[in-house]
Amino acid sequence: MLAASSGTKPGVLLRESPRPTRARTSRTPAPRAAWSKIGAIDLTTSASTTSASTTSSLLGGKAPSIAYSPEWNALSQHTKEVEQLHLKDLLLDEERTDSMIREHNGIYLDFSRQNMTSATLQLLLNLATRAKLRTKMNEMFSGDHVNATEDRAVLHTALRSPRDTRIHVDGEDVIPGVWEVLDKIKDFTDRVRNGEWTGVSGKPIKNVVAIGIGGSYLGPAFVHTSLQFDEKCKEAASGRKLRFLANVDPVDVAKALHQLDPEETLVVVISKTFTTTETMLNARTVRTWLTNELAQLGYKPTDAVAKHMVAVSTNLKLVEEFGIDPENAFGFWDWVGGRYSVTSAVGILPLSLQYGFEKMDDFLRGAHDMDVHFREAPFENNLPVIMALISTWNSTFLGRSSLAILPYCQALAKFPAHMQQVAMESLGKQVSLNGDPLPFKAGEVYFGEPGTNGQHSFYQLIHQGRVVPAEFIGSIKSQQSVYLRGEEVSNHDELMCNFFAQADALATGKSPEELREEGVAPFYVPHKTFSGNRPSSSLLLPAVNPYTVGQLLALYEARVAAQGFIWGINAFDQWGVELGKVLATRVRHSMSEARTKNRPMDVTDGYNPSTRKMINRYLAGKTVRLLVSEGLERSCLPLRLTSLPLSLCVSLPSLVHSSATIVSRAEGRVPLRSHRDRGGLHRAVRGER
């Protein structure tokens, strides 16, 4: 049972661990007293008579967590009432159902299967007002530095704003720069697609490999998968391939390059700083594949890179040092976070190469449509705000820590993975914007799979195991309509029948009494009982095309931003990803040193016993296949080939100027054959360390 705390922490759920008691001075009143002094400020959109400076002084210079507000406490108390209700009964109320349906420009949202009443919604709207949600949204749209920890604006919405919009960041209008990049993308992609820009041998470019990780991969890959079988997009992409290379695992490299002709391949390297470890290693690997392959045809490495590699980056110096002409670099800005970057050159460049800029312009217009709705619609009719409030209700007040994203549309197969990053990297925080520990749990675990695949995977748990709120996403029109004569319904109808049925099954369940009335044997009754009362929302799109995919993307981006604003956290930084990267750098140096000195890891390396033993196990069992330069072999290989650890003497890029040899403990030296392998990596690149 979730209940409000009766102690000194109003509104905090009992399931939360108590915060450590802090000594307070007379100048810093307790949160409860502070809120009583402030009163019911910010409960309307009209200006409050209490100034920001007065509020700050009442609270000793800091605003308390929203968890200490009367609105939060009212919601905590309200959980007791809601827990006595069942969706089987609530769904019989026609008026309630009508009050929980919203629509914006073709996007239909039904949240009547949530464990809530009209009173719940009003209490949540009160919480949004207390959190100054409208003010914070306006600050974001206006270019204020709402990302306080990195002192940056958050303006992914500007990337899809019309040309005549005016948005200023630090006194500079950013829209002309946005459209300068978009115009450059259109010009370049048009030239590639019409054959004006060719590869070094004169062949037209038919294949694109986009190298990037995180938001540089997940967002563009989601959009690409969404549009592949839209009829107009399919026609526009005829004869073309778009592949993504994200993982530093060499298998991903082999997969990305499999059966590609380097003469017809363009590589897009996506890294804001051009220093991302995984991305740059993959870029160097693919550069070696390109230059080695094209060298077999007599083309210089510099010419191969110039005609077959472009960049999306802000670091033109490193782009040029890599060998890419800065004129072939497409920029973006520090106010574009990686997970929000798909509508920047990060996504628009490779997607325009595949589908044409016109289709991507439709995508941007769809995203802008939802941005305007988010910015202007009253909260009670605002789709992103309502979805944010529902998630806050489910996760924080009802203690449901997961969210299943369930697209009943194969085209949206990669949407859950992209939303995993957008939501979990944004909202998985432990402190407030002020740096104070949160007195509640923020964020949800996102996961999902397209229907009906998920039904045969994890639906058992969400029906009869843990309570997991779900969001079903379907479309009225299919990208590929199939109807077989003699079948009761079309293939898409069958899919959507499950879309409708699964939401009802979660909500209403099946009682033991119903099972007994059906004649189910007593032994099986408990096994076949469904408790129901499991919450879900349903989103229905008119179709899946560039415009609606843009709407869907912006809807979820806005919903995540709103949740962060309500909770009082920074949804735009990601310090949690840094520690592992720092430690990986240390492991890299230690592993290289151990191999160079032909020794195992020991206690002097400073790792805990578990990590030390695993690294040694890895090194001992590794089949070492190295790439070394024929010309530098003697000076760089002092080690005997019978020794397991071997140093990589020559970096991959240097091989473009020399022949190569694979050195293996098992195989000795094996001169490479001078041939081209279009089944994947050149054999010179396939050496494994």
N, C-alpha and C positions, 0 to 999 in steps of 0.2 A: 504494500500500500504506500502510495506517495502522499505525503502530507506536508503542510507548512510547518516550519520550525517554530517552536514556541519560545525559543531562546533569544539570544541577542542578534540573530541574523534573520530578519524578516524576509520571507519569500524564498529562503534557501531550502531545497528539498532535503528530506532526511537521509536520502541515500548518499548524499555528498559527504565527504570527509570534512570535519570542521576545520576552518582556517586557524592557523596559530594565532593566539591572542597577542595583540600588539599593544604596547603601552601608548596611551594617548595623553596629549597635553591639553591644557585648558583651551588652547587655541585651535585644536582639532576636534570638533564634536563628533560623537558617535554617529554612524550613518543614519540611524532611526531619527535621532534628534535633528540631524542636518536636514533630512527631507521634510520634517515638520516645520522647520524654520523657512525653508524655501516655499513650501506650500505647493499648490497644484499648478506649477508653472508649465508652460509648453504643452498644455492640454488642448489648445486650439491652434489654428494656423495664424491667428492674430498675434501681434507683438505682445510679449509679456512685459508687465510693468516691472518685473525684477530683472535688473541688468545682469550681464555676464560677470561683470566685476563684483557685483553684490553677491551673486551665487558663489563665485570663487572664494570670496572672503569668508562666507558662512561655512565653507567646507575646508578651511585651512589651506586654500590654494588648489585643491583637487576635487573634482566631482566624484561622488561615490559611485560604485557599480550600480547599474540599473537593477541588480538583484535585490537592492535595499529599498526600491521604490514601492509606493502603495499599489501601483498598477501590477507590478510583478507579484506582490503578495496576494492581490486579488485573484490572479490566475492560479497561484499555488493552492489557494483555498478552493477554487472552482474545480480542481481536479477531483475532489471528493464527490461532487455532484455528477460529473461526467462518467466516473467509473461505475456508477450505478445504472448507466444506460447501455443499451445494446443496439447495434446498427440494424439488426433485423427489424426492430420496432421503429427506429428513427427513419428508415427508408420508406415507411408507409405514409409518411407525412409529405403530401404533395407540395404544400407551401414551403416547408423546410427545404425540400429538394430544389425548388425554383430559386430560393434565396441563396443557394450555393452553386449556382451556375453562372459563369462569366464568359464573355466572348469579346475578342478584339480582332477585327479585320481577318476573319476566317479561322482564327485559333480559338477553339472551344475548350473551356476548362470546367470540369465537373468535380467538385470536392465534397459532394454530399455523402461520400463513404468515409469521411474522416470522423474520428471520435470527437465530435464537437457539436455545439448548438449555435443558434444565432447569438446567444449571450457570450459564448466563447469567442466568436468572431469580433464582437464589439470590445471585449476585454483585450484582445490582441491588438486591435486598432488603437486602443488607448495606450498600450505599451509602445507601439510604433511612434505615437506622438510624444510620449514621455522621452523616448530615445532621440528625439529631434531628427527623425528620419528624413523628413522633407528638407530640413536645413542641410543635413549631410549630403543628401543627393544633389542639391543645388550646388554645394561646394565642389563636389566631384565634377559635375557637368561644366562648371565655370573655370576649371583649371587650377583650383586651389590645391595646395600640397597636402592632400588627405592621406597620402602614404608618409606618415610622420617619421617613421624609423629610417627611411631612406631619403626623406626630404624631397619627395617627388609628387608631381601631379599624377592623376590616374585618368587617362583620356583615351582609352581604346574606343570610346564612342565617337571621338573626333575623326577616327579613321574612316567612318562611313557617313560623315556629315556632308551635305550638299556643298557645292563649290562656293555659294554665296553666304555660307555661315561664317560667323566671326567668333572665335574662341581664343582667348589670350592666356598664355602661360608666362609668368614673369615678365609681363608687358609686351610679349611678342605674339602676334596672331599666327597660330600654327596651321590654319587651314590652307593657306597658299603652299606651304611645304608638303602637306599631305597630298594635295592634288598634283604638285610637281612630280612626286614619286609615282602616283597613279598614272599620270600621263606618260611618264617614262616607261612604266610597265606595259601600257597599251602599245606604245610604239615598238618596243623591243619584241613583245610576244607576237604582234602582228607580223613583224619582219621574219621571225622564226617560222611562224605557221604558214606564211605565203611563200617561203622558200628563198626570200631575199638574204636572210642570214643562214649560211650553210656551215657544215663542218669543214675542217682543214682540207679535206680531199674534194670538197665541192658537193658532197652528198647532202641532201636535206636532213634536218634534225627531226627524228621521229620518236626518240626516247628521251625522257627526262628522269634523272635520279636526284631527288632532293635529300640532302644530308643535313640532318638536324636532330635534336633530341628534346624531350619534354614537350613544351608548348610548340616548339618548332616542328614537331612531328605529329603529335596527337590531334591537334586541331585541323591542320591540313589533311591528314589522313581520314579523319571523320568526314569532312566535307567531300573529299574525293570519293569515298565509298558511297556517300549519300547520293551522288549525282551520276555515278557510272552507268546506271540503267534508266535514267530519265531519257526519254526518247530524243529530245532536242540536244541534250548534252552528249548522249551516245553518238549521235550523228556528227556533232562538232568534234568529237574526239576520235573519229574513225581513223584507223591506221596508226594511232599514237599510243604510247605507253608512258605511264607515270608511276614511278616506284619511289619508295621512301627507305632511307637507310638511317637508323637511329641507334641501334644497339652496337656497342663496340665488339660484341661477339663476332668473330670472323665468319660464322655461319650466316649472319645477317648480311655481311658484305657479299658473300657468294650468292645469296638469294637475290639481292638487289641487282647484281650484274649478270645473272644467269641468262644466257643466250642473247645478250645485247651486243649489237655491232658498235664498237667504239666510234666508227666513222659517222654514225647517225645518233650519237648520244651526247646530250648536254647535261652537265652536272651543276646543280645549284647548291652552294655551300651556305648554310644558314647559321650564323652565330653573331650575336650583337657585338661582342668584344673580339671575335675571332680568336678566342683563347679557350673555348669550352673543350675540355680534355678529350671526351669521347668523339665529339664532332670533328675536331681537327685531326685526330688519329685516323678516323675514317676518311677524311678528305685527303690526307696524304696517301693513304692506301689506294683510293680510287684514282688519284692523280698518277700514281705509279702505274696502275693498270692502263690508264689512257695513254700515257706517254710511251710505255713499253710497246703496247700494241701498235700505236701509230708510227713508232720508230721503225717497226718492221716494214712499213710502207715508205720509209724514207723521209718522214716529217720530223722536224725539230721539236723537242719538248716544249720550247717556249711558244711555238706556233700552235701546238696541240692544246696547250692550256688556254691560250688566248681565244681560241674558237670553240672550246668545249667546256669551259668552266666560267661560271659567273657567281656572284656572291650577294647575300643579303646581310649587311653588316653596317655598323657605324664606324668601325676602325679601318679607315682607308689605308693607313700606313701598313698594317699587317696584311691587308688584302693584297696590296701591291707586292709586299715581300714574298707572299705566297706564290706570286706569279700571275695573278688575275689583274687585268686592267681595271683601275678604279672607275673608269667610265662604265664598266660593266658591273658595278656594285649598286645595289638598291638599298636605300637607307630606311631606318625607322628611329624611334626616339626613346629616351629613357623613361618617358611617361607611358610607354607601352610595356606592360608586364608580359613575360613569356607565355603564360597560360591564357592571356587575353589577346594574343598577337595574330590570330588567324586572319583577321581582316586587315592586317598590315601586309607589307611586301612578303613577309614570312609565308603567308598562305596564298595571297593573290598572285604572286609571280608564278609559282609552279602550277597553280590551278588554272591560270590564264593560258599558260603554255599548253595545257591539256585541253581545255574547253573553250578558250577564247575569252577575251576581256569582256565582251558583251554579257556573257553568262555570269561572270563574276560581278559585274555591275549590278545585275539583278540580285545577286546574293547580298551585296552591300546595301542595296535599297531595302531589302527585307529586314536586315539587322537595324538599319536606321529607323524603320517603321516601329519596331519594338522599343528602341531607345526613346523615341518621342512619347510613346504610350507610357513607358516607365516614368519619364520625367514629368508628364503633364496630367495623367489620369488620377482622379481621387483615389485614395488608398483603398476604399471599399470596392472599387471596380478595377483595381490595378493588378494585373495578372502576376507580375514578378513579386510584388509586395505581398499579395495573398499567399503565394507559394512559400515565400520566405517566412511569413508568420506561421504557416502550418508546420513547416520544418522546425521552427523554434518551439512551437507547442509540443510536437511529438518528441523531439530529442531532449529538450531541457526540462519540460514540465511532466511529461509522461515517461521519461526515462528510456526512450527507444533510440538506440545509438546508431542504427543502420538505416539505409535507404536503398531500396531496389529500384533501379531504372530499367523499365521493361518495354522496349520498343517492339510493337507488333508490326514490324517493318524491317525486312532484311537490309534495306538500304541504310538504316540507322544503326547497323551492327556495331560501329565504332563509337557511337555517341556515349554509351556508359563509360568507356575508358577515358574519353576526353573530359567528361564531367567529373570523373574521379580526380583528375588533376585540378581542374578549375575549383571544385568545392573543397577537396581535402587539403590541398596546398594553401588555399585561402583561409579556411575556417578552422584548421587543426591547430589551434593556439591555446596556450596555457596562461597567458597574461593579458590584461587589458591594454588599451592604447597608452595608458599611463605607466605600464610596467608592473601593475599590481596583480598578484595571483587571482585568477577568476574564482569566484565562489560557486561556480557551476561548471559543467562540462560543455564545451563548445565543439561544434563540428559533428559530422556524421560519417560513417563508413559507407561509401558509395560502391555499389557493385551492380551488375546486370548482364543480361543476355537477351538476344531477340527471342520473342515468342515465335513458334511454340517450342523452340529448343530448350528454353529455361524450364518449361513445364516438366520436362523429362530429366531435369538436373536438380535444381535447388528448391522447386516449389513445394516439395514435401515439407521442408523446414518452415517455409512461410505460411503453410496451411495448418500444420499440426505441431510445430516446434515453437521457436521464439517468435515474438510479435515483431515483424519487420514492415514498417510503412512502405508502400509501393507507389510508383508512378507509372501508369500505363500510357504509352504513346502509340496512337494509331493514325491511319489516314483514310479518308473517304475514297480516294482514287488510288489505284495501284499503278506503279510505274510499268508493270508488265501484266496486263490483264489476260487471264487464261480461263476459259470455260469449256469444259468437256461435255459434249452432248450426252444426255442421260444422267448426268450428275445432278444432285439436288441443288447445289450451290456452286459458284465459281471457286477457284482456288483462293482468291483473296477474300471472298465471303467466308470461307471456312476458317481462314486465319482470324478474321474479325469476329466471328462467332466465339472464338476462344478469348479474344480481347474483352468482349462484353461479359462472358461467363465467368472468367477468372476473378474479375473484380467483385462480382456478386457472391461467388463462392467464398472469398475471403471475408466479405462483410457479413453474410447471413449464416454461413456454416450449415451444419446438420446436427440436430439434437438426437440423443438416445431415444427419445419418444418417437421421433419420426422414423428412426431405423427399426424400432420394434413394430411399428405399424406396418412397415413394409415387409415384415416377416424375417428380418435378419436374425440369425441364431444368436442367443445371448452371449456366447463366447466372443463373437466378432463385434458386438455393439461398441465396446470401448475403443477398439482399433479403428472403427469406421466413423467415429464421432468427430465432428469438426466444430470447434468452439465458436468459430466466426468472430465477429467484432474486431476484425483486423483491418486497419485503415488503408485506404488507397485514394489516389486522385487519378483522373483520366483526362488526358489531353488528346483532342481529335483535330488533326490537320486536314485541310481540304485536299492536299496532295503533297508529295515530296518533290520539290523542285528548287532551283536556286533561291527563289524569293522566300519560300517557307522555311528552308534550311537556315537562312539568315535570321528569320524571325525566331526560330527555335533556339539557335545559338545565343542570340541577344537576350532572350527570355531567361535562360538559365544563368548567363553571366550577371544579369541584373538581379536576379533572385539571390545569388551568392553575395553580391555587394550589399544588398539590403540586409541580409542576415548578419553580416559583419558589422554594419552600422547599428543594428538593434542590440547586438551583444556588447558593443563597445570595444571591438577588437580591430586590429589592422588586417583586413582581408587582402592586402596587396603586397605584403612582404613574404618571405619564405626562409627565415633563418634556420628552420628545422632541417633543411636539406644540406646545410653547410658542413656540419661536423663530420658526417660520413665521408664527404669528399676530401676533407683535410686529412683524415686518417688514411684514406686510400692513397693519397700522395706519399705519406710516410711509408706505407707498406710497399709501394712501388720502389722507393729508394732502397729500402731494406732488402727486398727481393733481388734487385739488381746487384747490390753489393755482395750478397751471399753467393750468387751465381759467379760473379767475377772472381771471388776469392775461393771458390770451390769449397764452401763450408755450409753446414746446416745452420738454421737459426738457433741461437742459444739465449740464455737469460740476459746476457748483456745487451741484446737488441731491445729489451724493454717491453716485450709483449707478455700478456698473461699466458699461462700454460696452455690454455685451450687454443688460443690463436696461434701460438708458436708451433704446437703439434700439428695443427691443420696445415699451416704453410709448409712445414717440413714434409708432411704426407704428400702434399701437392707437388712439391719440387722433386721428391723421390720418384713419384709415379709418372712424371711428365716425359713424354717422348719429345725430345728436343730436335726440332727441325729449324734450322736457321738460314738466313739469307746473308751471304757475305760477298764482298767484291773480289773477283778473281785477282784484280791488280793489287789489293791490299791484304791478301790472305796471309802472307807470311808475317807481316808486321802486326796484324790484328789477331792472329790466332796462336798465341803462345801455348794454349792449353792442348793437352793430348785429346784426340777425338774419343778416347775411351772414357774420359771424364764426363760425368753427367751434366754438370752446369757448364754452359758455354755463354760467352758474352756476344751480344749482337754488335758486331763491329761496325756495320755500315747501316746508316738509316735508309729507309726505303726510297726517299726521293733521290738519293745519290745514285741509285741503280739505273736511272734513266740514261746515264752516261757510260755505263759499263755493262759487260756481260756478267752473268751471275752463276753462282753455284750453290746448290743446297748442300748443307753439311748436316749429317745426322749421325748420331752415335751408332745407330743400327746399320746405316747404309753407307757411311763414309762419304766421300765426295761424289756427287752425281752431276756432271755438267748438264745444264738445261738444253733441251732441244730448241732450236730456233724455229718455233712455230707459234701460231696464234691459237688460243683456246677461247672460243666464244661461248663455251659452256660455263663461264664464270671468271674467276680470277686467272690472270696469267700465272703460270707455274712459279714464276719468280716471286709472286706476291703470296703464294699459297704456303710458303714456309711458315711454320708455327714455332713460336718461341715457348 
